[in-house]
Amino acid sequence: MIGDKLKTSIMKINDLKNKSKEELIQIIDKMIDNNPNNKILLNHVLAGSKPNLNKTIKLIEKEMRNHNGSYRSAYQLYTLFIQSSPEQKDILTLSFEILSYFMEELDAYQDYPDDLASMTNHIFGVSCEYSVLFNQSEMIEELSSMLRNYDFSEYINQTLMDSFYTYMPEEILDRLLNE
């Protein structure tokens, strides 16, 4: 699955290499018009900078720990970061760091808010995808452990398991099952 996505991405990147400067500028303009976060990403790339990972983690932690905080606001901070960060490893670090907060928040509800379940699954899926991409075996084991440690509704458990199995290669799944 990841191999197919990578091949498709490489083919699309090669298509971009054949575009003229004017065509590339039009594509960039269209991307910025469609999503203002692309402008932030472009500014980071052009300046050789990136969003502040530690600051974003602290802001999300503060939002999730504060009794007046909101998981929705924390998720907005998360999505802004991942949409504007040129560094995939930072996206992995952020996703993995904040996942436990969202899992705990979801666990605290009797009737799970649909948006919270969706947000948690998205962060879980990103954590799975990037931990495999960067071959982070400890993170993969921790993600597998999270599936066993939380007892959500059958639907949420299945959704999280589906995300996990979507991104994990067979050899990793076999190893985890044999432990």
C-alpha angles and dihedrals in degrees: 000000000000090000091056092049091049093050091050091049092049091050091051091048090051088052089055091053089062094054123102121243090255092052091049091050090051090051091049091048091050091048091051092047091050096046125014089204088070087065089055090049091048091050090051092049094047093046093044089236136115139204115280106262097191093048091050092050091050092048092050092046090050092049093048096044097044113094088220091046126108131222086211092060090045090052091050089055089049095050092045089053096048092046093051102036119100091193116085092191089059089052089053092048093049094045093049094044096053099036093087091055091055093044090051091046091051091046090055093064126084092196105037114225106236093226092052091050090049093048092048092049091049093052090045091051093049089049090051094046096049096040088058092043091054095036095239101169095177091054091047090053090048091051089050089049091052089058089057098040099055123065107201127159116299091254094053093043089052093047092052092046090050090053091049094049092045093063103031117092117229094253092057092047091049091050092049092048092051095052 
